[in-house]
Amino acid sequence: MLDWLLGYEAVVFGGLGSLADCAELDLAAWNAAFRIHGMEWHWTWDTYVTLTRGEGHAHLAAAYAAVQGERERADALDATHQKIFAAKLAQNIHLRAGVRDVLRATVQGGRALGLVSRSELMPVRALLGATARAREGISFDAVILRSDVKSHAPSPEAMLTCLERLSVVPSKALAIVDRGSAAYAAQAAGLSAIGFPSRLAAADEFPSDVPLVHILDLEKMAKALPLGRGQHAAE
């Protein structure tokens, strides 16, 4: 197979969920934070999924607090959640199927790697630290956190900020995203996108022209890349 990223100069992973299945750990961290702060809140999986699909709030506690009338405590809850989530990621997390192959092929092909996340430094550092062996020493050239931007997906700001740090133009970058909002953000920024849905994602939340894969298989991804930027592996 020819270079699967022919025509691209960078791969940007959109969301921690594009690297690892961490939603259940995140939910458990939120509920633990509520207990520590003496809150009577308890999120079910359905509540958590609904909150992750919302927009316009800095974090999930802020979204929920806006409805519950506990706005002044939202940031403290988030800070506690970040610490607990990071600890859980450090103890028990693995890369999703095919992620290591994509990372390795990208770096071996001389391309840049980026990561965009709505989390903060502690969880991101914990996830990358826990998967260092699986990543075989491969690191990201640019990591954009929640605090690095003012607007989040579907806003293109984080994607554009990542590409600016990578010194890559949007038409030469491919985004691998775990949620529909991240796919819309990638498209708005001018990147090509492949959907790699996490457990939180609904199939119909992705743009209709974004191909979806459930395992990052290099050959299938090469065939799915849009013409005019990347090219089919057979060409």
Buried (B, 14 or more C-beta within 10 A) or exposed (E): EEBBBBBBBBBBBBBBBBBBBBBEBBBBBBBBBBEBBEBEBEBEEEBBBEBBEEEEBBBBBBBBBBEBEBEEBBBEBBBBBBBBBBBBBBEEBBBBBBBBBBBBBBBEBEBBBBBBBBBBBBBBBBBBEBBEEBBEEBEBBBBBBBEBBEEBBBBBBBBBBBBEBBEBEBEBBBBBBBBBBBBBBBBBBBBBBBBBBBEBBEEEBBEEEBBEBEEBBBEBBBBBBBEEBBBBBEE
